[in-house]
């Protein structure tokens, strides 16, 4: 396509929509970004030629075959003279593609690669709506089909999906790029008595008959979203209200515990709105999934996915809930256009999470959690090297390559530094206006910095020098203006730690009086090499191996296994068998694998037993780790 035509079409896409019905004319169509900084190398799509604006799914969930099967109807915008659209597909079995009148359209799957799958090119001609009949593969990476035995209730199967970063192309044929926002709707049928939920407005909460032994559930998302935010869960689930616009879904056996842990959710939404503007997605419900879910949480609009590992009985791990809620602004409302700019989602959200925690639980807890986050930055810099390219905020286009200590924590420290330099009141006013200006739009680092300069710096050369914006985003390490955490946040813990390391007794450490953040500070700051008798004394005094808090148990197991503390092995094996959260699973296997003849046999036998219960997000990482040893 000629360059002038491409540029003109980009402007057209940003301003209008090609639709066929009055209902479609009411849909929002998000602009696309052009330029090298907005080019998504993880997608085959060419949105400057033709782009998907709306996806309508009509699918059957086949639990026996482990497939989603049916149709995806795509609405398309195309430049004048465009003859084809390129979609993303990975493992999809395409049966037919037709236009809205049922006329067959030529299509082909091209050469691809193991990470991205294959380009699906459709010759559209004048068609602006196409219907794809297809099936997902039984091993589709986004989908996890659980047996009854893998659920809490043990009576019914369960389906869950995880689309971020580029996995939704394994069950939805669309342009799977965060910069190509799409509205969507769905009709999903599932066997009774399973209920289906998705990340959109529920149009048929109780379902409707769909043939013998099946019910259909309908959903709609009228706001344009990044396609990775289309998710589904189906199982034996129940619902409980938490507030006027908040509630929790989970298996009936978990409902009481989950609801108690999430009791502050409505207050969190109100606190977030006071900070950065209205919540724009209608309801904010969450679903606590079976323990195989590979992440702590996933911020899907209207339906956050949560791991049960956050349930500690005392709300001490509710920072996870605040984090996923904050994504309703940073990530869902304004989304990184490419995966090289993931920090625009995660760094913003980690900063916002801390502000919500401060509003709900007070400045002391927020300061402690901010200090723990800063430690993660320092750990990442130590591990990678302070001058390593991987410590830059704008990083690799590989969505799995970034380190959380950089993408999440350095990003949050950057925004905290900006707040400290310009003042909280001015910073909050800017950030709220940023979300308003760019609502339902993609974003890149370059465009964010341009927005900062236009709406915050406003030509103030002195402020520009103090902020060091380009150094933060494009250079490795930490700039000289970094806002360091409050040294008083853990002063009491650090004194107790120093006394203990100097030979003090375990009985002098007030571990039982500390909150989770203080316990984590203590455990993670202990010497990494400890003799067996010291480990045994710590374990006996604080009952570390018996901890019911997943974060403190993980911190202890990392230390204990690295020192070949045999009494921790059964607890590690139970922990790895009871949940599939990659944040915990992968590092524990790394620790075991690093302990040669002692740890590798434990890793191998444990993984052989636990692998079938993990999502592909987790198994892909652990397979890669253990492959050198026959894993």
C-alpha positions in Angstrom: 0.0 0.0 0.0 1.3 3.5 -0.8 2.5 5.5 2.3 0.1 8.3 1.7 -2.8 5.9 1.6 -1.7 4.3 4.8 -1.4 7.6 6.6 -4.8 8.7 5.4 -6.4 5.5 6.5 -4.9 5.8 10.0 -6.6 9.1 10.4 -9.9 7.7 9.1 -9.7 4.8 11.5 -9.3 7.2 14.4 -12.3 9.2 13.5 -15.0 7.0 12.1 -16.4 3.5 11.8 -17.8 1.5 8.9 -21.0 -0.2 10.2 -24.1 -1.8 8.9 -26.8 -1.4 11.5 -27.9 1.4 13.9 -26.8 -0.7 16.8 -23.3 -1.0 15.4 -23.1 2.8 14.8 -23.5 3.2 18.5 -20.4 1.2 19.2 -17.2 3.0 20.1 -14.2 2.3 17.9 -10.9 3.0 19.4 -8.1 4.7 17.4 -5.1 2.8 16.3 -1.5 4.1 16.7 0.9 4.2 13.9 4.7 4.6 13.9 7.5 2.3 14.8 7.0 2.6 18.6 3.4 1.2 18.1 4.2 -1.7 15.8 3.3 -5.0 17.5 5.9 -7.6 16.4 4.0 -10.3 18.4 1.0 -10.1 16.0 0.7 -10.8 12.3 -2.1 -8.2 12.0 -1.7 -5.2 9.7 -4.3 -2.8 11.2 -3.3 0.0 8.9 -4.8 -2.0 6.0 -7.7 -3.7 7.7 -8.6 -4.1 11.4 -11.2 -5.9 13.5 -13.5 -3.6 15.4 -16.1 -6.1 16.9 -16.1 -9.8 17.6 -19.3 -11.9 18.0 -18.7 -15.4 19.4 -21.3 -18.2 19.2 -19.5 -21.2 20.8 -20.1 -24.5 22.4 -17.9 -25.5 25.3 -17.2 -29.2 24.7 -15.8 -30.6 27.9 -15.3 -34.1 26.5 -13.3 -33.0 23.5 -11.8 -30.1 25.3 -12.7 -27.7 22.5 -14.5 -24.5 21.9 -16.4 -24.9 18.7 -18.7 -22.6 16.7 -18.4 -19.2 14.9 -16.7 -15.9 15.3 -18.3 -13.1 13.4 -15.9 -10.2 12.8 -16.7 -6.6 11.9 -13.9 -5.0 9.9 -12.7 -1.6 8.9 -10.6 -1.5 5.8 -8.8 1.1 3.7 -10.1 1.9 0.3 -8.8 -0.7 -2.1 -7.9 -3.2 0.7 -8.4 -6.8 -0.5 -7.5 -8.8 2.6 -7.3 -8.9 6.4 -4.7 -10.7 8.4 -5.7 -12.3 11.7 -3.8 -14.2 14.4 -4.3 -18.0 14.8 -2.6 -20.6 16.8 -3.8 -24.2 16.5 -7.3 -23.2 15.4 -9.0 -25.6 13.0 -10.7 -23.4 10.4 -13.7 -25.1 8.8 -15.0 -22.2 6.6 -15.0 -18.4 6.2 -17.8 -16.6 4.6 -19.2 -13.1 4.2 -22.4 -11.9 5.9 -24.5 -13.3 3.0 -22.9 -16.7 3.3 -20.6 -16.5 0.3 -17.3 -18.4 0.8 -14.2 -16.3 1.1 -10.7 -17.5 0.2 -8.4 -17.9 3.1 -5.1 -19.4 4.0 -2.9 -20.1 7.0 0.6 -18.9 6.3 4.0 -19.7 7.7 4.4 -18.8 11.4 6.4 -19.7 14.4 6.1 -21.5 17.7 5.5 -18.4 19.7 3.0 -16.4 17.5 1.3 -19.2 15.7 0.3 -18.5 12.1 -1.2 -15.6 10.1 -4.7 -16.3 8.9 -5.2 -14.2 5.7 -8.7 -13.7 4.4 -9.5 -12.3 1.0 -12.4 -10.0 2.0 -13.0 -8.0 -1.2 -15.9 -5.6 -0.3 -17.0 -7.7 2.7 -16.9 -5.8 6.0 -18.3 -8.6 8.1 -17.0 -12.2 8.0 -18.1 -15.4 9.7 -15.4 -17.9 10.7 -16.5 -21.4 11.6 -13.8 -23.1 13.6 -12.7 -25.2 16.6 -10.0 -24.7 19.1 -7.4 -27.4 19.5 -7.7 -29.7 22.6 -4.4 -28.3 23.8 -5.2 -24.6 23.2 -2.8 -22.7 25.5 -5.4 -20.2 26.7 -7.8 -22.8 27.9 -7.6 -25.1 30.9 -10.1 -27.9 31.2 -10.1 -29.2 34.8 -11.5 -32.5 35.8 -13.9 -32.7 38.8 -11.0 -34.0 40.9 -9.0 -30.7 40.2 -11.8 -28.5 41.7 -12.7 -27.8 45.3 -16.1 -29.4 45.0 -14.9 -32.5 43.3 -18.3 -33.0 41.5 -18.1 -31.1 38.2 -15.5 -30.1 35.5 -14.3 -26.6 35.2 -13.1 -24.4 32.3 -11.0 -21.2 32.7 -9.1 -19.1 30.2 -6.1 -16.8 30.4 -5.5 -14.6 27.4 -2.6 -12.3 28.3 -0.3 -11.8 26.6 -0.9 -13.5 23.2 -2.8 -16.7 24.1 -6.4 -15.7 23.0 -5.5 -16.5 19.4 -5.6 -20.2 20.5 -9.4 -19.9 20.9 -10.5 -16.7 19.2 -9.6 -15.9 15.5 -9.0 -12.2 15.7 -6.2 -9.6 15.6 -4.6 -10.5 19.0 -2.8 -7.3 19.7 -3.3 -4.9 22.6 -3.2 -1.9 20.3 -6.2 -3.1 18.3 -9.1 -2.6 20.7 -12.4 -4.3 19.9 -15.9 -4.5 21.3 -17.4 -8.0 21.6 -20.4 -10.1 22.4 -20.8 -13.8 23.0 -23.2 -16.7 23.2 -21.7 -19.7 25.0 -23.4 -23.0 25.6 -22.2 -25.4 28.4 -23.6 -28.5 30.0 -25.9 -28.2 32.9 -25.6 -27.5 35.8 -22.4 -25.4 35.0 -22.7 -21.7 35.0 -20.7 -19.5 32.5 -19.2 -16.1 33.3 -17.2 -13.8 31.0 -15.6 -10.4 31.2 -18.6 -8.4 29.9 -22.1 -7.5 30.8 -24.2 -10.6 31.7 -27.3 -10.5 29.5 -28.7 -13.9 30.7 -27.5 -14.4 34.3 -29.3 -17.8 34.6 -28.8 -18.9 31.1 -31.4 -20.1 28.6 -32.3 -23.6 27.2 -29.9 -24.6 24.5 -30.8 -28.2 23.7 -30.9 -31.3 25.8 -28.8 -30.9 29.0 -27.2 -27.6 27.9 -27.8 -23.9 28.7 -26.7 -20.8 26.8 -25.3 -17.6 28.3 -25.0 -14.3 26.6 -22.6 -11.5 27.2 -21.7 -8.0 25.8 -18.8 -5.6 26.0 -19.7 -2.2 24.4 -16.4 -0.6 25.4 -13.5 -1.3 23.1 -10.9 -3.5 24.9 -7.6 -5.1 24.1 -8.5 -8.6 22.9 -6.5 -10.4 25.6 -9.2 -9.2 28.0 -11.8 -11.5 26.6 -12.0 -14.4 29.1 -14.3 -17.2 30.1 -14.9 -19.4 33.1 -17.4 -22.2 33.5 -18.1 -24.5 36.4 -20.0 -25.1 39.6 -19.9 -21.6 40.8 -22.1 -19.4 43.1 -22.3 -15.6 43.5 -22.5 -13.3 46.6 -22.9 -9.6 46.6 -20.1 -7.6 48.3 -21.7 -4.1 47.6 -24.0 -2.3 45.3 -21.8 -2.9 42.2 -19.4 -5.6 43.5 -19.6 -9.3 44.1 -17.7 -12.5 44.1 -18.1 -15.8 42.1 -16.4 -19.0 43.2 -17.1 -22.6 44.0 -19.8 -22.9 46.8 -17.3 -24.5 49.2 -15.0 -21.5 48.9 -17.7 -18.8 49.0 -17.7 -17.9 52.7 -13.9 -17.6 52.9 -13.6 -15.6 49.7 -16.4 -13.2 50.5 -14.9 -12.5 54.0 -11.4 -11.8 52.4 -13.0 -9.5 49.8 -15.2 -7.5 52.2 -13.4 -4.3 51.5 -13.8 -4.5 47.7 -16.6 -1.8 47.4 -14.5 0.5 49.5 -11.5 0.0 47.3 -13.6 0.9 44.2 -14.7 4.1 45.9 -11.2 5.0 47.0 -9.9 4.4 43.4 -12.6 6.7 42.0 -11.7 9.5 44.4 -8.1 9.3 43.2 -8.4 9.0 39.4 -11.9 9.3 38.3 -15.0 7.2 37.7 -15.0 3.5 37.3 -16.3 3.1 33.7 -17.1 -0.6 33.4 -20.4 -1.0 35.2 -20.0 -3.8 37.8 -16.7 -4.8 39.4 -17.1 -8.5 40.2 -14.3 -11.0 40.9 -14.1 -14.8 40.6 -11.8 -16.8 42.8 -10.7 -19.6 40.6 -9.4 -23.1 41.3 -5.8 -23.1 42.5 -4.4 -24.0 39.1 -4.9 -20.5 37.8 -1.3 -19.4 36.8 -1.3 -15.8 38.0 -2.2 -13.9 41.2 -4.9 -12.1 39.3 -6.0 -11.0 35.9 -7.8 -7.7 35.5 -10.5 -8.6 33.0 -13.1 -5.9 32.8 -16.2 -6.5 35.0 -14.7 -9.9 36.2 -11.3 -9.9 37.8 -9.8 -13.4 38.0 -8.1 -14.2 41.3 -6.0 -17.1 42.7 -7.2 -18.6 46.0 -3.6 -18.2 47.2 -4.5 -14.6 48.2 -6.9 -15.9 50.9 -5.0 -15.6 54.2 -7.9 -15.1 56.6 -6.8 -11.6 57.6 -6.9 -9.5 54.4 -3.1 -9.3 54.6 -2.7 -10.1 50.9 -5.4 -7.8 49.6 -2.9 -5.7 47.8 -3.6 -8.2 45.0 -7.2 -7.1 44.9 -6.2 -3.4 44.8 -3.8 -4.2 42.0 -6.3 -5.8 39.8 -8.9 -3.1 40.5 -6.3 -0.4 39.6 -5.9 -2.1 36.2 -9.5 -0.9 35.4 -7.8 2.4 34.8 -4.2 1.5 33.9 -4.3 -1.4 31.5 -7.9 -1.7 30.7 -8.8 2.0 30.2 -5.4 3.0 28.8 -3.5 0.0 27.5 0.1 -0.5 26.3 0.0 -0.6 22.5 2.8 -3.2 22.4 4.3 -5.6 24.9 7.6 -3.6 24.9 5.7 -1.0 26.9 4.2 -3.4 29.5 5.3 -1.1 32.2 2.6 1.4 31.2 0.2 -1.3 32.4 2.0 -2.8 35.3 4.1 0.0 36.6 1.2 2.4 36.7 -1.0 -0.2 38.3 1.6 -1.1 41.0 1.8 2.6 41.9 -2.0 3.0 41.9 -2.4 -0.2 44.0 -0.2 1.4 46.7 -2.4 4.5 46.7 -5.5 2.4 47.2 -3.9 0.5 50.0 -2.9 3.8 51.7 -6.5 5.0 51.4 -8.0 1.8 52.8 -5.4 0.5 55.3 -3.4 3.6 56.1 0.0 5.1 55.3 2.1 2.8 57.5 1.0 -0.3 55.6 1.4 1.5 52.2 4.9 2.6 53.1 5.9 -0.9 54.1 4.6 -2.4 50.9 6.3 0.3 48.9 9.5 -0.5 50.6 9.1 -4.2 49.7 8.5 -3.2 46.1 11.7 -1.1 46.1 13.6 -4.2 47.3 12.3 -6.1 44.3 13.8 -3.4 42.1 17.2 -3.7 43.8 17.0 -7.5 43.6 16.4 -7.2 39.8 19.3 -4.8 39.3 21.6 -7.2 41.3 20.5 -10.2 39.3 20.5 -8.6 35.8 23.3 -6.0 36.3 22.6 -2.3 36.8 23.7 -1.5 33.3 21.8 -4.4 31.7 19.4 -3.6 28.9 16.7 -5.6 30.7 16.5 -3.0 33.4 15.1 -0.4 31.1 11.4 0.3 31.4 10.8 0.2 27.7 12.0 -3.3 27.2 11.7 -6.4 25.0 8.8 -7.1 22.8 8.7 -10.6 24.2 5.8 -10.5 26.8 7.5 -13.2 28.8 11.0 -11.6 28.9 10.4 -8.7 31.3 11.4 -9.0 35.0 8.6 -8.1 37.5 11.1 -6.1 39.5 11.5 -3.8 36.5 8.1 -3.9 34.7 6.1 -3.6 37.9 8.3 -2.2 40.6 10.7 0.1 38.7 7.7 1.5 36.9 6.0 2.2 40.2 9.1 3.8 41.7 9.3 6.1 38.6 5.8 7.3 39.2 6.4 7.7 42.9 9.5 9.8 42.0 7.4 12.0 39.8 4.9 12.4 42.6 7.6 13.4 45.1 9.2 16.0 42.7 6.0 17.8 41.5 3.9 17.2 44.7 1.0 14.8 45.3 -1.8 17.3 44.5 -0.4 18.3 41.2 0.6 14.7 40.3 -2.9 13.4 41.1 -4.5 16.1 39.0 -2.3 15.2 36.0 -2.8 11.4 36.3 -6.6 11.8 36.5 -6.6 14.0 33.4 -4.3 11.5 31.7 -6.9 8.7 32.1 -9.6 11.0 30.9 -7.7 12.1 27.8 -6.8 8.7 26.7 -9.7 6.6 27.9 -10.3 3.4 25.8 -7.1 4.1 23.8 -3.7 2.4 23.4 -0.5 4.1 24.6 3.2 3.9 24.0 6.1 5.2 26.1 6.9 7.9 23.6 3.3 9.2 23.6 3.1 9.1 27.4 6.3 11.2 27.7 4.9 13.6 25.2 1.7 13.8 27.2 3.7 14.5 30.4 5.6 17.2 28.8 2.6 18.8 27.3 0.3 18.7 30.4 2.6 18.5 33.4 6.0 20.0 32.5 4.6 22.6 30.2 7.9 24.0 29.1 9.5 24.3 32.5 13.1 23.6 31.7 14.1 23.3 35.4 11.3 20.7 36.0 12.3 18.8 32.9 15.9 18.5 34.2 14.7 17.3 37.6 12.3 14.7 36.3 14.9 12.9 34.1 12.1 11.4 32.0 14.0 9.8 29.2 16.6 8.4 31.5 13.9 6.6 33.5 12.2 5.1 30.5 15.0 4.4 28.0 18.1 3.9 30.1 19.1 1.0 32.4 19.4 1.2 36.2 18.0 3.8 38.5 18.4 7.5 37.9 20.0 9.8 40.5 16.6 11.4 41.4 15.0 8.1 42.5 12.5 8.4 45.4 13.8 5.9 47.9 11.4 4.3 50.5 10.8 5.6 54.0 13.7 4.2 56.1 11.3 4.1 59.1 8.9 1.7 57.4 10.8 -1.4 58.7 13.0 0.2 61.3 11.8 -2.1 64.1 12.1 -5.2 61.9 15.6 -4.2 60.8 16.7 -3.7 64.4 15.4 -7.2 65.4 17.1 -8.7 62.3 20.4 -7.1 63.2 20.2 -8.4 66.8 19.3 -11.9 65.6 22.1 -11.9 63.0 24.5 -10.8 65.8 23.7 -14.0 67.7 20.4 -13.2 69.3 17.8 -15.8 70.2 14.7 -16.6 68.2 12.6 -15.8 71.3 13.7 -12.2 71.1 12.2 -11.8 67.6 8.6 -10.6 67.8 7.6 -12.5 64.7 4.1 -13.3 66.0 3.3 -9.6 66.5 4.3 -8.6 63.0 2.1 -8.2 59.9 2.8 -10.0 56.7 4.9 -7.2 55.2 7.1 -7.2 58.3 7.5 -11.0 58.3 8.4 -10.9 54.6 11.0 -8.2 55.3 12.6 -10.4 58.0 12.5 -13.7 56.1 13.9 -12.2 52.9 16.6 -10.3 54.7 18.0 -13.3 56.6 21.4 -14.5 55.4 21.0 -16.7 52.3 23.2 -19.4 53.8 22.2 -20.7 57.2 23.2 -23.9 59.0 20.6 -26.6 59.6 20.4 -25.9 63.3 19.5 -22.3 62.7 16.9 -23.2 60.1 15.4 -25.7 62.6 15.3 -23.2 65.4 13.6 -20.6 63.2 11.1 -23.2 62.0 10.4 -24.4 65.5 10.0 -20.9 66.9 7.8 -19.4 64.2 6.2 -22.6 62.7 7.3 -21.4 59.3 6.7 -24.7 57.5 3.1 -24.7 58.7 2.3 -21.2 57.5 -1.1 -20.7 56.0 0.0 -17.5 54.3 1.2 -18.3 50.8 3.6 -15.3 50.6 5.4 -16.1 53.9 5.4 -19.8 53.2 7.0 -19.2 49.8 9.6 -16.9 51.3 10.5 -19.6 53.9 10.6 -22.4 51.4 12.9 -20.5 49.1 15.4 -20.1 52.0 14.9 -23.6 53.4 15.3 -25.4 50.1 18.3 -23.4 49.1 20.0 -24.7 52.3 18.8 -28.3 51.8 16.6 -28.2 54.8 14.9 -31.6 54.6 12.0 -31.0 56.9 10.7 -28.3 54.4 10.5 -30.8 51.5 7.1 -32.3 52.3 5.6 -28.8 52.7 7.2 -27.7 49.4 5.7 -30.8 47.7 2.3 -30.1 49.1 2.5 -26.4 48.2 3.5 -27.2 44.6 0.7 -29.8 44.3 -2.0 -27.5 45.7 -1.7 -24.5 43.4 -0.3 -23.6 40.0 0.6 -19.9 40.5 3.7 -19.4 38.4 5.1 -16.7 40.7 5.5 -19.4 43.3 5.9 -22.6 41.2 8.7 -21.5 38.9 11.1 -20.1 41.5 10.7 -23.1 43.8 11.5 -25.5 41.0 14.5 -23.2 40.1 15.7 -23.4 43.7 15.4 -27.2 43.7 17.0 -27.5 40.3 19.9 -25.4 41.5 20.7 -27.9 44.3 22.1 -30.5 42.1 22.1 -34.1 43.4 19.9 -33.1 46.4 17.3 -30.9 44.8 16.9 -32.2 41.2 15.4 -35.6 42.0 12.9 -33.8 44.2 12.0 -31.4 41.4 11.7 -34.2 38.9 9.4 -36.4 40.9 7.3 -33.5 42.1 6.8 -32.0 38.7 5.9 -35.4 37.2 3.0 -35.5 39.7 2.0 -31.9 39.6 2.3 -30.9 36.0 -1.1 -32.2 34.9 -2.8 -29.7 37.3 -0.9 -26.6 35.9 -2.1 -24.2 33.3 0.1 -23.9 30.1 1.4 -20.5 31.3 3.1 -22.4 34.2 4.1 -25.6 32.4 5.7 -23.7 29.5 8.1 -22.0 32.0 8.8 -25.0 34.1 9.2 -27.3 31.0 11.9 -24.9 29.7 13.6 -24.9 33.1 13.7 -28.7 33.6 14.2 -29.7 30.0 18.0 -29.9 30.4 17.5 -32.5 33.0 14.8 -34.5 31.3 11.9 -32.5 32.7 
